[in-house]
């Protein structure tokens, strides 16, 4: 089968994404059979490169990005697969830190598209297969792969990883993963592999015990933070917000980091130290990972304008602490939207002491809570609420210099809309 040329083929990039987006309506499909079959028909591209696999309620994307940047600095040809995206699905699939170009995307799609009707994959399964195929085509040596949802039945759990990670466990997606920390931890720990390291983040006792139980049953080598090398944190008085995290002779520097970024840096060093490529990162080299859009992203300083994709109570709690640390005694105008199945009432109660007023964002997305429900929840939390903010109002605020401290959060959709995504291009997301 010859590879397509974009100049003489209908396989333009917009057509590809439109075809992939059609799978959203099929929803989430538990089970690995479709994914295994799809990869088998593609001659198992996932077996041609090494994998680091990351699960967790929060912090996965930042951690994956930091690890990939470290591996790239060590000289490896890397793949990075994360989700959801903000402005383009191409954000999800990177090779050597760059999105797939149109030709690489078209070549992979040309091989994958004929199998859709035969296998009937979900949206996420299709994107995952596309990423793995593109990684093989590009000669990736080591891929860092983020779970989409949970772990045990996630489409990415067909991978034979050499190292797995559980970043955090919180109450999110409870209708699918379970309504307790232990149940959610058991599901996410399903990515652990026999005789391979399984690194745990700082988990509550209930979640830690459940994850360790699963790791033991699967023959994985679980490592808690207490069992690992102690991390050193250096924050010079004149460093202007710079923080250096050190693990032995590996170090990572961050500027004005959030709590989530500090955790990701420490966890990334724990991962990198275990890889044979770590020897190329020693000799005093300091990694300086680039921040991710929408993760405590400061677009303006005076007054501050902050974007954050935090969308569950655990992540919002960390965000509230970060806001208080960097801008104590500041009260914010909150631009907010949340998915209907999220605990947005608790989220608004957590933010209430720091919020002067809230404007719910009006977006065309079936899974979002209605502006009326958000207004009701905001008033119940004691927040003064303004009129819902539509597309025209959002565009005007985005183009204008902020006149008061402004916080944009509640979901990936909220941040994506602020950054310029139109309703048609909003991620299926969180």
N, C-alpha and C positions, 0 to 999 in steps of 0.2 A: 504494500500500500504506500503510495508516494505521499510525501509531506505536502501540506497545502501551502500555497503562496497567498498572502493576504491581498495582493493586487488583483488576483483573478479568481478569488473564492468568496462565497458568501459568509465564510467564517470570520467576519469582522468581530472585533472585541465586544461591541455592543450586543451582537446577536448571541455570542457565547454566554454573556452574563444574563441575557433575557431567558435563554434556555435553562440555565442553572436556576434562576429565580422561580421558574415554573414549578420546581420541586418543593418550594416552601409550603405550598398548600397541602402536601402529604404529611406534614408535621414530623414529630419525633417517632422513630420506629425502634423500639428496644430490640436487642439481639445483634449478634455479630455475623450471622450467616450471609446476609447480603454483601457485607463488606468483604468477607473472606472470598466469596464467589467472584466479586468484581475484581479483586486483586489477582485471583487465580487466572481469570481471563486476560489480565494484563501482564501475565508472566511474572507475577509477584515482584513488582519494582521495589517494595519495601525491604527486600532482602539484600539489596545492593549497597546499603549504607548503614552506618551505626546510628543509634537513636538514644537520646535522652528524653524521657517521658515525664510530663509534669501535670499533676492533678491538684485540686484545691478549690476552696470556695472563693478566696480572694488572693490577689498577688501573682497569679500565674503568668499573665502577659508580660509584666515588668521583669520577673525573674527570667523567663525564657529569652527575652531580649538581651538582658545583661549577660547571660551565659553565652548566647550566640556571638555577641560582640567580643567576648573573651576568647572564644574558640577561633574566631576569625583573626584576632590579633596573634594567636599562636600559629597561624599559617594554614589552618584547615579550610577547605572549601565547604561552606556551611549551608544548611537549609534551616528555615525557621517557619513554623506553621502555628499561627495563633488565631484566636477568634474572640468576639466578633470584630468586624471592621467599623471604621467611622465614616469614611467618605467613599472608599472603593474596595471591592472584594480583593483587589490585587494586594492590599495591605496584609492580607492573611498569609501570603505565600512569598517568601523572600529567598533568594539565592545570593550568598555572599553579601547580604544586607540590602539587596536591591530587588524591587518587584520584578516579576517575570515581564520580559518584553513581549510585544504582541506576537512575534513569530514563535517564541517558546510556548506561549499560551496556546496558540493555534495548533502547533504540532501535537501537544499533549491532548488537546480537545479532539483532534482528528482521530486519535486512537480510542478515546474514551466514549465519545458520543454514540457510536453504534451499539454500545452495550447497555444504554439506559433502558430501553424498552424490555430488554431481556432480564435485567436484574431488578429494576424498579427501585433504585436507591433514593434515600432521602436527600434533602438539600445538603446537609452536613456530610453525609457519606460521599456524595458526589464531589464536593469540594475537597474532602480528605483524599480521595483517590486521585484527583487532579494534582494535588500537591505532591503526593508520593511519586506519581509518574513523572512530574516535572523535575523533582529532585534526582531521580535516576537519570533522566535525559541530560541533566546538567552536570552529571558527575559529582554530585554532592558526596562528601566523605562522612559527615556527621550532621544529623538533623536534630533540632530541638523542637519537640512537638508538644503542644498544649492540648489537654483534653477539652472537649467541648462541653460535656455535661456529665458529672459523676466520674466514673472510672471503669467499673467492671463491664458495663454494657456500652460504653462509649465507642464510637466508630474507630477511634485511634487505638483501641486496645487489641488490635490485631498485630501490633508491632512487637517485635522481640527486642526490647530495650536492654541496654547494658547498665543503665542506672535510671531509677524512678524516684520521683519526689512527690511528697504531699505537703503543700505549702501551709494550708490552714483549713479549718473545718468550722463552718457556721451554718445557721439555719437558713437555707436558701434552696429553692426548687424542692420543697418538702413534699409536694404531691407526687413527685417522681422518685426522690432519693430516700424518703423517710422523714419522720417528724421528730427525730432525736439526733443529737450529735453523734451518738454511737452508730446509729443506722447509716448516717451520711458518711461517717469515717470508714465504715466497712465497705461501702460501695466504692469510694474513691481509692481505698487501699487495694482494690482489685487489679490495679496496674502493676503491683509488685511482681517481680520475676524470681524464679528459683536461683539461688546462689549469687544474686546480683544485689548491689547496694540499694536500699530503699531509705531515703533521707526524709526525716520528718521535720516540719517546722515546729514552732511553739504552739502546741495544741493543749486544749483543756484536758484534764485527766480522763474524762469519759471518752473523748475522741481518741486520745493517745492510746488508751488501753485497747480500744476496739481495733485501731489500725495495727497495733503490735500483734494482736491475736491473728488478724488476717495475714500479716506478713509471715508470722511463724508457720501458719498452716500451709503457706505457699513456698516455704523454704527460702524466703528472701532474707537478706542481711540488713535488718532494720537498724538505723542509727538515729538516736534522738539528739537534740542540741546539747544536752548535758553530757552525752558520751563523746561528743566531737571536740576538736581542738577549740579552746576559747578564742573568741574574736576580740581584737583590740580596736578601740575607737579613739581617734585623735581628732580634736577640733581646736586648732590653734586660736588663741584669743584674737589675733589679727587676721584670721583666715577669711574674713568676709563671707562667712556662711559655708565655707568649704569643710567637708568632713571626709576623713580617710578611715576606711575599714580595712583591717589587716588580719590575715590568717596565715601565720608563719611568715614566709617570704613572698606571699602573694598579697597585693593591695589593690583597693579600688577607691577612687576619689569621686565625690559627688558634691555638687554645688546646691546649697539650700535644699537639702533633700527632705521629702516627706517621710513619715514613719514607714510607709509602704516601700519606698525606695531604699531606706536603710535596711529593712528586712531583706529585700531582694538582693542587695549587695552582699550581705553576709551569707545568704543562702547560695548565691552564685559562687562565692569563693569556696564554700564547702564542697560544691559540685566540682569545680575546676581542679581543685587540689587532688581529687581522686582519679583524674584522667592522666594517661601517659603524656599527653601534650602539655601538661602543667610545667614541665621542665623548660619549655620555651617562653613561659611567662614569668619566670623567676629573674634573678639578677636585677632586682630593684625596679622592674617595670611596674608602673601604676596604671591600672585600667581606668579609663574615664568614660563610662558608658553614657551614651546620649539618652536624654529623657524621652518618654513616650508621650505623644499627644493625648490630652484628656486625663492624664494622671497627675493631679495637683499642678496643672499647667497654668502658669501666671502669664496672662497676656498683657497686663498693664499693672503698674505698681502704685501709682498715686492718682486717684484711689485704686485699690487693687481690683482686678478682674480675674477670677479663678474658675477654671473648668475642671471638673472631676467626674469620672464615670461611676463613682461609688453608687451602688444600687441595692444594698442590703444593710441592715442595722450594724453589723460588724464593721463594714467598710466606712459607713457614715460616722461611726464613733471615732475611728482613726482620723477621718477628715476633720471632724469637729476639734479634735485635739491639735491637729496641725494648724488650723485656722487660729486657734487661741494662742499657740506658740508664736506664730509669725506676726499676727495682728491682734494682740491682746486688747480686750475691751472694744473691739470693733463689732458693729452690728451691720448685717448684710441685707441687701436686696437679693432675694432668692428667685432665680428663674428655674422652674421645676417641672419635670414630667416624670412619670414612673409607670412601669408596667402594672396592669391591673392585678396580677397575681403576686406582686411584691408587697412587703409589709410597709407600705408608704406611711401609714399612720404612725408607726413607731419611728420611722425615719424622721418625720416632721417633728415629733416630740423631742428627739435628740437634738435637732437643729434649732428648735424654738428659742432657747436662751440667747442665741447669737444672730437671730434674724429680726430685722426691723419690719420687713414686709415681704410678701410672696406674690409672684405672678405666675400662675400655671400656664404652661406652654400648650398651644393648640396645634396638634400634628395629626395628619391622616395616617393612622396606624391602628390596625384592629386590636392589638393587644394592650394598647395604652389605657390607663385609667382616664376617665372623663375629667375635664376641667371642673365640672360640678362636684365630683367626688373628691378631687384634690382640694378644692376650696373648703368643702365641709370638713375634711381632715385637718387642714391648716387652721381653720377657726377653732376646732376642738383642741388643737395644741396651743392655742393662745396667740396665734400669729395673725397680724393684720394683713388682710388679703386684698389685692387689687384686681382689676379686670384681667381676664385671660389675655394672653399675649399671642396674637396670630402671626402669620408669616410676614405681613407688612411691618408690623411693630417690631418683630424680631430682627428683620433686615435693617431697620432704622437704628435700633440699639447696637447692632453689630458694627455698623459703619461709623457710629458716633463714639467719641471718647467718653468713657463712663463718668457720670457725675456723682456717683456714690459707690461704696464698696459693693461689688456684684459677684454673686456665686451662682454658677450654672452647674447643676448636678441632678442626680436621680436615676439616670440610665445612660447607656451608650447613645440612645436616640436623642436625648436632650443635648448632649455635647455635639453629636453629629449635626444636628440642626443648627446649632450656633456656629459651627465651623463652615456651614454652607451647603450641607446636603439638602436636596429637595425631597419632597415626600416620596417620590418614585424611587429614589436612591437610598432611602434610609435602610440601615441594616435590619435583618429580622430580629436582631439583638436583644440585649438584656436591659 
